[in-house]
């Protein structure tokens, strides 16, 4: 597994090597699935300070959130004319609804907790979809997801950066 991590890490560093390290951390943190779980460790590997890496990874992870919250429904409504998208949307909606137990039980606090757990399939992108499925108001969803991203980033940072 460590070999695989190094290969992925090397791939991103090599592919994005034309960017300054700070922007590289932002770009990696803005990618779905990877998010801050990849951005912070890359920042550490590139020699950025914890504060710098934390700032750029959180910023990168949050950049696509508001556009997703605002534009996903109108774009999806328009794209429902395409059969394959309709199939994908229904699959995604059903899958997201199944993962929404915390939101049903705890409301926006559940959205914070869901985003804060740095595991695969949890994070800002999934939290956006959950907030849309459960009709969480955009402002509350953005604040909740932002808090969750910050909490997840601090937890990942504690693992990625030496304490002393």
C-alpha positions in Angstrom: 0.0 0.0 0.0 2.8 2.4 0.8 4.2 1.8 -2.7 0.8 2.8 -4.2 0.7 6.0 -2.1 4.2 6.9 -3.3 3.2 6.3 -6.9 0.1 8.5 -6.6 2.1 11.2 -4.8 4.8 11.1 -7.4 2.2 11.3 -10.2 0.6 14.4 -8.8 3.9 16.1 -8.0 5.3 15.3 -11.5 2.1 16.3 -13.3 1.7 19.5 -11.5 5.4 20.4 -11.1 5.0 23.5 -13.2 2.8 25.1 -10.4 4.2 26.7 -7.2 3.8 24.3 -4.2 1.0 26.4 -2.7 -1.1 26.2 -5.8 -0.3 22.5 -6.3 -1.8 21.9 -2.8 -4.9 23.9 -3.7 -5.4 22.1 -6.9 -5.0 18.6 -5.3 -7.3 19.6 -2.5 -10.0 20.7 -4.9 -10.1 17.3 -6.6 -13.0 15.1 -5.8 -12.2 12.0 -3.7 -8.7 13.3 -2.9 -9.6 16.6 -1.3 -7.6 17.6 1.8 -6.8 14.0 2.4 -4.3 14.3 -0.4 -3.5 18.0 -0.3 -2.2 18.3 3.2 0.2 15.3 2.9 1.5 16.7 -0.4 2.1 20.0 1.3 4.1 18.3 4.0 6.1 16.4 1.4 6.8 19.7 -0.5 8.1 21.3 2.6 5.3 23.8 3.2 4.7 24.8 6.8 1.7 23.3 8.5 -0.1 26.7 8.6 0.6 27.3 4.9 -0.4 23.8 3.9 -3.6 24.0 6.0 -4.6 27.3 4.5 -4.1 26.2 0.9 -5.6 22.8 1.3 -8.8 24.1 3.1 -9.1 26.9 0.5 -8.7 24.5 -2.4 -11.2 22.1 -0.9 -13.8 24.8 -0.3 -13.5 26.5 -3.7 -15.8 24.2 -5.6 -18.4 23.8 -2.8 -20.5 26.9 -3.2 -20.7 26.5 -7.0 -21.8 22.9 -6.5 -24.4 23.9 -3.9 -25.8 26.6 -6.2 -25.5 25.0 -9.6 -25.9 21.2 -9.2 -29.7 21.2 -9.2 -30.3 23.6 -12.2 -27.7 21.8 -14.3 -29.0 18.4 -13.3 -32.6 19.5 -14.2 -31.4 20.5 -17.6 -29.3 17.4 -18.1 -32.2 15.0 -17.2 -33.1 15.0 -20.9 -30.1 12.7 -21.4 -31.0 9.1 -20.6 -27.5 8.1 -19.3 -27.4 11.2 -17.1 -30.9 10.3 -15.7 -29.6 6.8 -14.9 -26.5 8.3 -13.2 -28.5 10.9 -11.3 -31.0 8.3 -10.0 -28.1 6.0 -8.9 -26.3 8.9 -7.2 -29.5 10.2 -5.5 -30.3 6.7 -4.1 -26.7 6.1 -2.9 -26.6 9.6 -1.3 -29.9 9.1 0.4 -28.7 5.8 1.9 -25.6 7.6 3.4 -27.7 10.3 5.0 -28.4 8.7 8.3 -26.3 11.3 10.3 -28.1 14.1 8.5 -31.6 12.7 9.3 -30.6 12.2 12.9 -28.4 15.3 13.7 -29.3 17.9 11.0 -26.5 20.3 10.1 -24.3 18.9 12.9 -24.5 15.6 11.1 -23.2 17.3 8.0 -20.3 18.7 9.9 -19.5 15.2 11.3 -19.9 13.5 7.9 -17.5 16.0 6.3 -15.0 15.9 9.2 -14.4 12.1 9.1 -11.4 11.7 6.8 -12.5 8.4 5.2 -13.1 7.4 1.6 -16.5 8.6 0.3 -16.8 11.2 3.0 -15.8 14.8 2.5 -17.0 18.1 1.0 -18.2 16.7 -2.3 -20.3 14.0 -0.8 -21.6 16.4 1.9 -22.7 18.7 -0.9 -24.8 16.0 -2.5 -26.2 15.0 0.9 -27.2 18.5 1.7 -28.9 18.8 -1.7 -30.8 15.5 -1.2 -32.0 16.5 2.2 -32.7 20.2 1.2 -30.4 21.8 3.7 -30.4 25.5 3.1 -27.3 26.6 1.1 -25.9 29.0 3.7 -26.2 26.4 6.5 -24.8 23.7 4.2 -21.8 25.8 3.3 -21.0 26.7 6.9 -21.4 23.1 8.0 -19.3 21.7 5.2 -16.6 24.3 5.9 -16.4 23.4 9.5 -16.2 19.8 8.6 -13.3 20.4 6.2 -11.4 22.4 8.8 -11.8 19.6 11.4 -10.8 17.0 8.9 -7.8 19.1 7.8 -6.6 19.5 11.4 -6.9 15.7 12.0 -5.0 14.9 8.8 -2.4 17.6 9.6 -1.7 16.0 13.0 -0.8 12.8 11.2 1.0 14.4 8.2 3.2 16.9 10.2 5.5 16.0 13.0 4.4 17.4 16.4 8.0 18.5 17.3 
